[in-house]
């Protein structure tokens, strides 16, 4: 099941959304990547000034790699019930 929110890139004249799929308002709380990105911005990237593009790129790369050793943090931010349910159904599909 695709999940689309009202983000700007989901609004295109070339994107056909089936009639039985409702486009939700922009809901970052349902998107694990958005939650992780918000955490990185808050903890590592906010209230900083980079003297040049290279330093900014370095700061973003360091921020992005920072949670890679903290699986508990990643699970907390991304382990939604609907994701666990979808994974469980994929691994153990129902029999009819």
FENTA-V731365 format. One record per pair of residues at least 12 apart in sequence whose ideal C-beta (glycine too) atoms are under 8 Angstrom apart, sorted by sequence separation. I is the first residue (numbers start at 1). GAP is how many residues later the second one is. If there is no record, write none. Layout:
i:I gap:GAP
i:I gap:GAP
This chain:
i:4 gap:13
i:10 gap:13
i:45 gap:14
i:44 gap:15
i:45 gap:15
i:4 gap:17
i:6 gap:17
i:5 gap:18
i:6 gap:18
i:44 gap:18
i:45 gap:18
i:2 gap:19
i:4 gap:19
i:5 gap:19
i:6 gap:19
i:7 gap:19
i:44 gap:19
i:4 gap:20
i:5 gap:20
i:6 gap:20
i:43 gap:20
i:3 gap:21
i:5 gap:21
i:6 gap:21
i:5 gap:22
i:41 gap:22
i:44 gap:22
i:5 gap:23
i:40 gap:23
i:43 gap:23
i:40 gap:24
i:5 gap:25
i:5 gap:26
i:40 gap:26
i:3 gap:27
i:40 gap:27
i:3 gap:28
i:39 gap:28
i:36 gap:31
i:39 gap:34
i:36 gap:38
i:39 gap:38
i:36 gap:41
i:35 gap:42
i:36 gap:42
i:35 gap:43
i:32 gap:45
i:33 gap:45
i:32 gap:46
i:32 gap:48
i:30 gap:50
i:32 gap:51
i:30 gap:52
i:1 gap:85
